[in-house]
Each structure stands twice: as structure tokens, then as C-alpha cells.
Amino acid sequence: MAGPKGQQNMTPRVSYYPKLVRVTCRALVLALLLSFGIVPTVLTRGLMRVDTAQAKPMSAIESAWVAMQAQQAVVALESANEISPIEQRDVASRWIKNISVIIAEHLEVNSKDLERAWSQSDLSRQKVLFAALTQLGVPYKTNADEPGKALDCSALIKFAWSNAGFKMPRGSAQQYALGARVKASDVQVGDLAWYPGHISMSLGFQNLVIQAPTNGRNVEVHEINESRINWVRWVDPTA
């Protein structure tokens, strides 16, 4: 459109090249640091945080049922301390079968495969699993550490592993630094899944985890999707 005589109104051209260069450089630096297991400070401050992926919500009734079953398993195993480990595993198997069916159906995986993965885990990791599942449906709250009321991501991990007598620090970066890195193919029930600003716990099958995700959501089971899995670093907290 013509402006005053002899002039034209022209929208200045905006170059996105410098921004693209900055973003690309950040991504390359981040990938290099993560490949060496280094956690940059800026990540823990959220400047380059990878947001928590949306999960398919489980109904309140299902969450409550799984949490109740898991709590019964925890109590039963606490009462079975005086019997042999083999008998304790038999006790655990009763709840593993029931709970795995609901979790598998929700996450759309084979229930027999999930049950097998849980059954083959050692007893201490089964206890960790049950403890984590008792918190299903509990609201996420930043910096909260109140099992049954509100938790953040690292508080859930700390609570679950304490059920097996293992002391865990707070903070996702601190928990990540505590253990030893493991390959994705070697991940077991209870191993930790870390990426910048967040930590969750493996369900021991494929990329399934239980997590306290972010504000506005509750403790949930979730499958890490393929676009995000390359960011994840798996850690065995017992190593």
C-alpha cells in the first residue's frame, strides 16, 4: 500500500537465523553434556527443562483400587518377615497378578509380560514397586514430601525405596547422581528414569514408569514415548 507521496510503507523483514543458530547450539551442547552424564546447573533451574509428557489418565476408581491392592501387599509382606524369602515371593505374587492386569490394560501392554517382569524381580524391588503404587492418585505438589497427601517427583522415589530399607536423598539430580547408569535393555523394576528436571521409576517393562509428574496432575503410570526416550538416562540406585 502506498504511503505519503514518494514513499511506500514496507514491513521490515525479520530474520530468524540468529535464533535458529542459538537453539541449535544449545541443543548440541546439551546433548554433549548428557552423553557424559553431566547435569548442567541451568537444567535444574528449568531454563532448558524438558516438560513432562502428558499421560493417559487412569480413572479415580482404578487408581484407588490399585493403590488399595498395593497397600494390602505392603502390609502382607511386612507381616511375612519371619517366613522364608520363597514364601514371601509367593505372597507378593498374589497381588502382582491382580495389579498387573489393571496396569497393563490401562497402558495397553500385554498383562502376562508385565506380570512376568514383576514376578522375576527380586523381593526388595517388588516391595519398592508396591510402595510406589500405594501413592497412585496422590496429587503432585512442588517440593512436597507427604505420602498419601502430596508428593513431588523425587519424594515419590524416596518413599518407594524407603520401603525396601534404602535411604534416598531428595532432588532429581541428587537421586540421578546416586546410582550407576544402566542400559535401557538392562533396566529393572525400581530403576530410575531421569531427564532434565524430572525423575520417575521404571515398572521394569518396556518404557513404563510410575511418576509424580507436575502441578495439576496426580501420581500416575505412564509410557515414555519414543520422541522423549532419547533424553532419558536410566539409573540403578542400588549400584
N, C-alpha and C positions, 0 to 999 in steps of 0.2 A: 504494500500500500504506500502511495506517495505521501511524503510529509510536506513541510514548507517548500516553497519554490526552490528548485535546485538541489533538494536533499531527498533522501529516501530513509524511511525507518527500517533498520535492519537489526534483527535479533542476533546478538553476538554468538558465535559458535563456541560451544563448551567442549573442552577436551577431557575425556575420561582416562586418557592414557596414564597420567601420573598416579591416579588412584589404583588403576589396574596393576601397575608396577609395584605399588606398596603392598597391596593384598597378596600378590604372587610371592613377593619376598618374604612376607610374614609366614605364609604357608610353608615355604621351603625351609625357613629357619625352624619353625615348629616341628616339621617332620624330622629334621636332622636331630633336634634335641630329644624328641621322643624315641628315636631309634637307639639312643644311648641311655635311655631310661632317666633322662634329666627332666625335672619338673620346673620350668621357669616360674619365677615369682609372679609374673603377670598373669599366669594361668590361674593361680589360686586366688587372685583378686578379681577374676571374672572378665578381664579385658579381652581375652581371646577364648572365652569359655565355649565349649560345645554344649548347646542346650540339650536337656533331657528329652528324649523322643517321646512322642505320645504313645500310650499303650491302650490296648483294647480293655475297657473297664470290665471288671468282674462284678456281678450283681452283689448287692449288700447281703442277700441271703446266702449266696455261695461263699462269699468271703467269711461271713460269720460261722458258717458250717465248717469250713476248712480250719479256721482258727480254733474252733472248739475241739475238733478232732486232734489237732496238733497239740493242744494243751493237755488233752487226755493222754496222749502219747508221752509227753514230757513227764507227767505225774506218774504214769505206769513205769517208766524207765527209772525214775528216782526211787520208786518203791522196790525195784528189782535189783538194787545194787548188790544184794547178797547172793544172787544166783549167778550161774556161770555166764560168761560173755555169749556163748552159743544160745543159751536160753533167753538172754536179753535181746539178741537179734531176732529170735522168734517172736518176742513181744513186739518189737518195732515193726516187724513185717505185717502185723495185723493192721496197723494204721497206714503203713506205706501203701498197701494195696488200695485202700479206700480213698486216700487223699490223692494219689497219683491219677486216678480215673478222672476226678474233677479238674485237676490242674491241666491234664493232657487235653481234655475236651475243650477247656477254655482257650488254650494256646494252640489247639489244632495240631497236636502231635500224637504219635502212637502211644497209647497208655501202657502197653506191655513193655515197650522200650524204655519209657520213663520209669516204670516200676522196677525194671531190671537194673537201671543205672543207680537208683536209690538203694536197692537191696544189696548191690555189690559194694557199696561204700562201707567203710569201717564204722564201727558203732559210734565213735566220737563225732564223726561227720553227720551221721543220722541224727544225733542229738542237736547238733547245730542247725540242721535243716528244720527239725520240728520247732525249735525255739523261734527261728525266723518266721515260720508260718503262723505262729501264735499271734504275730503282730499284723497279719493281713487285715487291711481295712483301717488301720490306725492312721490318723491324719499326719501329714508331713508338716513340720514347723521348723524354720531355720534355727539352728543351734539348740534344738530341743533334745532332751535325753530323758524322757519319761515313758518307759514302756507301758503300753496299754492306753496311753493318753495322747502323746505326740512325740515324733522322732524326726531327726534329720537322717541323711543317708549313712553317715559314719556311726551314728548312735545305734542304728539297726544292726550293723555289722558287729559292733562292740557287744550288744546284748546277746546276739545269737551265739557268738563264740564263747561268751562267758558261761553259757550253759554246758559247755564241754570243759570248763575249768581253765580256759585260756584267756589271759588278760590282754585286752586290745586297747590301744590308745584311741582318742578321738581325733577326728580330722581325716579326710580322704587321702591327702598327700602323706600324712604320717602312717596311715594303715598301708598304703601302697609301698612305702619305703621299708616297712617292717619285714615283709616276706621276700621270697625269691620268685623271679619271673618263671613262668611255665609256658610251654607251647599250648596253643589252642586245642591241639589234639590230645593233650595230657591233662586237661582241666578236670577236676573232681568236684563233687558236691562240697560246697563251702568255700571254694577258692574265690578270690576277689576279682571283680571286673572293674578296672579303673580307667577313666579317661578324664581329661582336664575338668576339674571342679566337681566330679561326681564319682561315687563308688557304689557298687552293688555286689550281690553274692550269687555265684553260679548255682544252678539247680542240677548241675552235673550231666546235662544232656543238651547237645547242640549249643545254641547261644541263649538258652533260657536262664533268666536271673530273677531274683526277688530283690526289690529295691524300695527305698523311700525316695520318691522322685523329686518333687518340687512343690512349692506352695499351691494350694488348691486341689491337690491330689492326695491319695492315701497310699499306704504300703501296698504294693501290687506285685504280681508276677508278670513277666514281660519277656518277649523275644527281641533281642538286639537285632536290628535289621542290617542288611548287607552294606548299606551305604555308611553305616556308623561303625561296623565291626572292625574296620581297619584302624580306628582310633583307639580301640580297647587294648589294654595291657593286662594280662592275667597274672595273678599273684597267688602263691601258696603261702598263707600266713604262718604255717607250722614249720616251714623250711628254715 
